[in-house]
Amino acid sequence: MHPPLARLLALALALLIPVVCARAEEPALQTLDYANTRFSPLDRIDANNVGRLQVAWTFSTGVLRGHEGAPLVVGDVMYVHTPFPNIVYALDLHHDGRILWRHEPKQDAAVIALLCCDTVNRGLAYSDGAILLH
């Protein structure tokens, strides 16, 4: 498979992986709980209907390097980030992933030569109403 197509497919599949939709009393974590169990009590998708799942929409970041951080869903917004230059997108889940906003931090491209293990970022975090790029 052509590498850019494989990366786009991987991101599209990542969008299908259930991530938490946080309410005020729940943590917003890609792993669904602080024990990192990745267990979801959701039951609308089961062995009887999983074969009928279809892609509703896809989103390409346009960055063709490794995307290692899972999307983060808080309420009706999905947050996705790229590897270097670490662009963060907020996508509207009620309007086929329309971009609500984009944050592109200013970074010196000279640091790429110093990075270990590609230019990946392991994920976003959410706390007290803020999305954190760490």
Long-range contacts (C-beta under 8 A, 24 or more apart in sequence): 3-64, 4-64, 7-64, 7-67, 8-58, 8-60, 10-67, 11-58, 11-59, 11-60, 11-61, 11-67, 11-80, 12-55, 12-58, 12-59, 14-67, 14-70, 14-71, 15-57, 15-58, 15-59, 15-71, 15-78, 15-97, 16-53, 16-55, 17-70, 17-71, 18-42, 19-70, 19-71, 19-72, 19-73, 19-78, 20-73, 21-73, 21-74, 21-75, 22-73, 22-74, 22-75, 22-126, 28-72, 28-73, 28-74, 28-126, 30-69, 30-70, 30-71, 30-72, 30-123, 56-96, 57-96, 57-97, 58-97, 59-89, 59-91, 59-97, 61-87, 61-89, 63-87, 65-118, 65-119, 65-120, 66-118, 66-119, 66-120, 67-120, 68-120, 68-121, 68-122, 68-123, 69-120, 69-121, 69-122, 69-123, 69-124, 70-123, 72-123, 72-124, 72-125, 72-126, 72-131, 74-126, 74-131, 79-124, 79-126, 79-131, 81-121, 81-123, 81-124, 81-133, 82-121, 83-118, 83-119, 83-120, 83-121, 84-109, 84-111, 84-112, 84-115, 84-119, 84-121, 85-109, 86-121, 86-133, 88-124, 88-131, 88-133, 90-131, 103-133, 105-133
